[in-house]
Amino acid sequence: RRRHTRFRNVTGVQTCALPIYRVGIAARNSPSWIVLYMGILMAGGVASLLNGWWQKEELEAAIRDVDCRLVFADAPRVRRLEEIADPAWRVVAFDDLKPLDQALGFLMTADDAVLPEVTGADHATILFTSGSTGQSKGALSTHFQVMQGVFNYLASALMMLGIATQEAEATGTPMSELQPATLLNVPLFHVTAEVPVMLQSFAIGRKLVLMPKWRSEEHTSELQ
């Protein structure tokens, strides 16, 4: 709890109406991305997941569309955002290649502030449509909707766990030696990576393996 308190002060969330405060994340997959996502939600904000592949014009359109006033960005996205700098929003850079305590240390200084209480009806996330039929648009979800999605996928995961348990019993392998793991090979700004992969991993204690850039020749060794 205390590790996220400074985050709340840095973002300025305490000065806004918490359920509608939109905070953007523009970055490639990394542990820092996940911590920022959870920190925004715990601080009562709305995590707005900007497509890391977008160019400056697309980033600007999305930020304006959902009224982000703060955007956390890694180095490649910072360079694009610098070209569309606007007083309407603030960009906070972080180095996603560094360990968490270095990448986000400036957000994790504890103080005496108290995190807000959030309910299922409060806004939680904004993900963006593909834009295949026009400009991408932000789709708003509540905490209840996000968690409902997580537990829908969790039901299928538990079924797979039952199958794994049967296989372990058949081979005589203790379940304690079978740690579930998954490779995150989808961008976290996509709902597939956000809900059934990242959030479901929290729910079932599954190891999540991340790669800064997808390289098919390396994925097998990353899972070892």
C-alpha positions in Angstrom: 0.0 0.0 0.0 2.7 2.5 1.0 4.8 1.8 -2.1 2.0 3.3 -4.3 1.4 6.4 -2.2 4.0 8.6 -3.8 2.7 7.6 -7.2 -0.6 9.2 -6.2 1.1 12.5 -5.4 3.3 12.5 -8.5 0.4 12.1 -10.8 -1.7 14.7 -9.1 -4.7 12.3 -8.9 -5.6 13.7 -5.5 -6.5 17.1 -7.1 -9.0 15.5 -9.5 -12.3 13.6 -9.4 -10.8 10.2 -9.0 -13.2 8.0 -11.0 -12.6 10.1 -14.2 -8.9 10.8 -14.0 -7.3 9.2 -17.1 -3.6 8.3 -17.0 -2.0 7.0 -20.2 0.7 4.3 -20.6 2.6 4.4 -23.8 5.4 1.8 -23.7 6.4 -1.7 -24.7 5.8 -4.7 -22.5 7.9 -4.6 -19.2 7.5 -5.2 -15.5 7.3 -1.4 -15.2 4.3 -1.3 -17.4 2.5 -3.7 -15.2 3.4 -1.8 -12.0 2.2 1.4 -13.6 -1.1 -0.2 -14.6 -1.8 -1.5 -11.0 -0.6 1.8 -9.5 -3.0 3.9 -11.6 -6.0 1.7 -10.6 -5.0 1.6 -6.9 -4.7 5.4 -7.0 -8.3 5.7 -8.3 -7.3 6.6 -11.8 -8.3 5.2 -15.2 -5.5 3.3 -16.9 -5.6 4.4 -20.6 -3.6 1.9 -22.6 -2.1 3.7 -25.6 -0.9 1.6 -28.5 2.9 1.5 -28.4 3.0 1.1 -32.2 1.2 4.3 -32.9 3.0 7.3 -34.5 2.8 10.8 -33.1 -0.5 11.7 -35.0 -2.3 8.6 -33.7 -1.0 9.1 -30.1 -2.2 12.7 -30.2 -5.6 11.8 -31.4 -6.0 9.1 -28.8 -4.8 11.3 -25.9 -7.2 14.1 -26.9 -10.1 11.6 -27.5 -10.0 10.3 -23.9 -8.6 13.5 -22.3 -5.4 12.1 -20.8 -3.7 14.7 -18.7 -0.7 12.5 -17.8 1.1 9.9 -19.9 3.9 7.6 -18.7 6.2 6.7 -21.6 9.3 4.7 -22.4 12.1 6.3 -24.4 10.9 5.5 -28.0 7.4 6.8 -27.1 8.8 9.9 -25.3 10.5 10.9 -28.6 7.2 10.7 -30.5 5.3 12.6 -27.8 7.9 15.4 -27.7 6.9 16.2 -31.2 3.3 16.8 -30.2 4.0 18.4 -26.8 0.9 20.2 -25.4 0.2 22.0 -22.1 -3.0 19.9 -21.9 -1.0 16.8 -20.8 2.2 16.0 -19.0 4.6 13.2 -20.1 6.6 11.3 -17.5 9.5 9.3 -18.9 10.7 6.0 -17.4 13.4 3.6 -18.4 11.7 0.2 -18.8 15.0 -1.6 -19.3 16.1 -0.9 -15.8 15.1 -2.9 -12.7 11.9 -1.7 -11.1 13.5 0.2 -8.2 15.4 2.2 -10.7 12.9 2.6 -13.4 10.0 3.7 -11.1 11.8 4.6 -7.9 10.7 8.2 -8.1 7.1 6.9 -7.8 7.6 4.6 -4.9 8.7 7.0 -2.1 6.3 6.3 0.8 4.5 9.0 2.7 1.4 9.2 4.9 -1.3 9.6 2.1 -4.1 7.1 2.0 -5.2 5.5 -1.2 -8.9 6.0 -2.1 -11.6 3.3 -1.9 -12.8 2.2 -5.4 -15.9 0.2 -6.2 -16.9 -2.1 -9.0 -18.9 0.8 -10.6 -15.8 3.1 -10.8 -14.1 3.5 -14.1 -10.9 1.4 -14.4 -9.5 1.2 -17.9 -9.7 2.6 -21.4 -8.5 0.3 -24.3 -8.7 1.4 -27.9 -10.4 -0.1 -30.9 -8.3 -1.2 -33.8 -9.1 1.7 -36.1 -9.6 -0.6 -39.0 -12.8 1.3 -40.0 -11.6 4.8 -39.0 -9.9 6.5 -36.1 -9.3 4.4 -33.0 -11.8 5.1 -30.2 -11.4 4.6 -26.5 -13.6 1.9 -24.9 -14.2 2.5 -21.2 -14.5 -0.3 -18.7 -15.4 -0.4 -15.0 -13.6 -2.4 -12.3 -16.5 -4.9 -12.2 -16.3 -5.4 -16.0 -12.5 -6.0 -15.9 -12.8 -8.4 -13.1 -15.7 -10.2 -14.7 -13.5 -10.8 -17.7 -10.6 -12.1 -15.6 -12.8 -14.6 -13.8 -14.5 -15.8 -17.1 -11.0 -16.7 -18.3 -10.1 -18.1 -14.9 -12.8 -20.7 -15.2 -11.1 -22.1 -18.4 -7.7 -21.9 -16.7 -8.9 -24.0 -13.8 -10.1 -26.6 -16.2 -6.6 -26.7 -17.7 -5.2 -27.0 -14.2 -7.4 -30.0 -13.6 -5.9 -31.6 -16.8 -2.4 -30.8 -15.7 -3.1 -32.3 -12.3 -4.3 -35.6 -13.9 -1.1 -35.7 -16.0 1.1 -35.0 -13.0 -0.6 -37.9 -11.1 -0.2 -40.2 -14.1 3.6 -39.5 -14.3 4.2 -39.4 -10.6 5.4 -35.7 -10.7 4.6 -33.7 -7.6 2.4 -30.7 -8.4 4.7 -28.5 -6.3 7.3 -29.0 -9.1 4.9 -27.9 -11.8 4.8 -24.1 -11.7 2.4 -22.7 -14.3 4.0 -20.2 -16.6 3.1 -18.3 -19.7 5.0 -16.2 -22.3 3.6 -12.7 -22.9 3.8 -12.4 -26.6 1.0 -9.9 -27.1 1.3 -6.1 -26.4 -0.1 -5.2 -23.0 -2.2 -2.4 -24.5 -4.3 -5.2 -26.1 -7.2 -6.8 -24.1 -5.8 -10.3 -24.7 -2.6 -9.5 -22.9 -4.3 -7.3 -20.3 -7.0 -9.7 -19.1 -6.5 -13.4 -19.8 -2.7 -13.2 -19.6 -1.6 -10.5 -17.2 -4.5 -10.1 -14.8 -5.3 -13.8 -14.8 -1.7 -14.5 -13.8 -2.2 -12.5 -10.7 -5.3 -14.5 -9.9 -3.7 -18.0 -10.2 -0.1 -17.2 -9.2 1.3 -17.9 -12.7 4.8 -17.0 -13.7 4.7 -14.3 -16.4 7.6 -14.2 -18.8 8.1 -10.9 -20.7 10.3 -10.0 -23.7 11.0 -6.4 -24.6 10.7 -7.4 -28.3 9.2 -10.6 -29.7 11.8 -12.9 -31.2 10.5 -16.3 -32.0 14.0 -17.9 -31.9 14.3 -16.9 -28.2 10.9 -17.7 -26.8 11.7 -21.4 -25.9 14.8 -20.5 -23.9 12.8 -17.7 -22.1 10.3 -20.2 -20.8 12.9 -22.5 -19.3 
